[in-house]
Amino acid sequence: MLTIRIALSEEMFIFVEAQATARGLGGPGEYLHALIAAAQKDQEQAELEARFANAIRALERGEPNPLSSDDWQRLQQCVLNRQAVAANAS
């Protein structure tokens, strides 16, 4: 694992500490780690959705399905996760 050092204003550091505490995390480092992990997940989701949209357009043009079986499994898992979140929210 690599280490990164950043400088924060006192105001930002207080905010990060408060957010970490509110989320039950072990401190500012864990909070920043969680933010980065969430950003990675969001980017991967956006990329998967773009691939799926491109596949739909390709199929509409009569072209072969460009998605791999792994893409379909990831898409299926995404749908199942969204259904679970929606069910828990109700």
N, C-alpha and C positions, 0 to 999 in steps of 0.2 A: 504494500500500500504506500502511496506517495503522500507527502504532507504539503500543505499550502499555507502560507502565512498571508493574512490580509490585515489592513489597517482600517479600523472603523472609528467614526466619531463616537464620543461618549454617548450621545443620544441614540445612535444606531446600535451600539453595543447593549445598552439598557433594553431597547426594543427586542433585540435578538434573544437576550436572556429571558425576558418576559414571555416571548413566544415559545421558547424551549420549555420553560416551566409549565406554561398553560397546556402544552401538548404532552406533558409527561416525559420529555426527553432529557437526556443526561447532560445537557448544556448547549452552548452556542454551536459547538462543532457538530453535534448530532442534528441540531436544527438545520444548519446549512447543508449537511449531508442529505437530509430528508427533502429539502427544497430542490436540490440538484437531481435526486432520484426521481422526484415528481416531474421535473422538467424533461428528463430523459424519457419517461413513460409517455408524457404528452406528445413529444416529438415522434416517438415510435408509433403512437396511435394515429397521428396525423399522416405519417408516411403510409401506414397500412390502409387508411381510408382513401388516400389518393390512389394507391395501387388498385384498390377495389373499384373506385370510380373509373379508372382507366380500363380495367377489365370489362366493366359493364359497357363502356363505349365500344370497346373492341368487339364484344359479342354482338352488340347492336349492328355493327358493320359487317357481321358475318365472319369475323376473324377468329382464329383459335383462342381459347382461354389462356391468357398469359400468366395466370396465378398458379403457383406451385401448391402441392398438397399442404406444405407447411403454412403458406399464406392462408389457406382455407381453415386450417386448424386454429391459427391465431385469430382469424376473424370470428370463428365460432366461439372461441373463448371470450372474446370481447363482447359479443352479444350476450352470452350467458352471464358475464360479470355485470353488464348493464341491467339485465333482468333482475339479478339478485339485489343490486343497489335499489332499483325501483320498488321491489317487493319489501325491502327493509324500510323504505321511506314511507310506505303506506301505513 
